[in-house]
Amino acid sequence: MIKEIKNNDMQEVLEASLAVVDFSATWCGPCQMLAPVMEEVSNELEGQVEFYGVDVDANSNLAQQYKIMSVPSILVFKKGEKVAQTVGYQDKDALLEFIQQQQ
């Protein structure tokens, strides 16, 4: 399950031992393609990794803070620290591999 970040509040992400954050926008085609992949991967890794979604238009301060220049951007946080970032659509295998490299 993917939890939606609102009001620029990343506190829950920063408290998680391992969190994946998808920065996206409703007008972004690749973001819309990535959404079901993220949902599937979040279900597979339930209990191991926390998943979050950030709408960059509704949370522009976060987008600026994390220097999001392109969407979708996927950031991985480990114990509150950003440890990895990738940009663009990822298929399921690529996304799983990207996340598992950070565990």
C-alpha positions, 0 to 999 in steps of 0.5 A: 500500500502506498501512503500519500504525503500531504502538507509537505510532511515527510516525518513518517518517511524519515522515521521508517527504517526503509522507505520508497518515495515516488515524486509524481504529478497527475499530468505526467504520463510516465508517472501514471504508467509507474503508479500500478507498478509501484502498487504491485511492488509495495504489495510484494514488499509489504512489511519490509519497505514503506511506500509513499507518494508525493504529488509535486504540485500539491507539495512543491516545498518537498519537491524543492527541498529534494531537488526534484527536477523531473517526474517520476523521481523515486527516492529511497530513504534509510533511517531518515537519510536519502540513500538513492534516487532514480528518475523515469519510468521503471518496470517491475523488475528494475524497480525491485532491483533498485529497491533491493540494492538499498536494503 
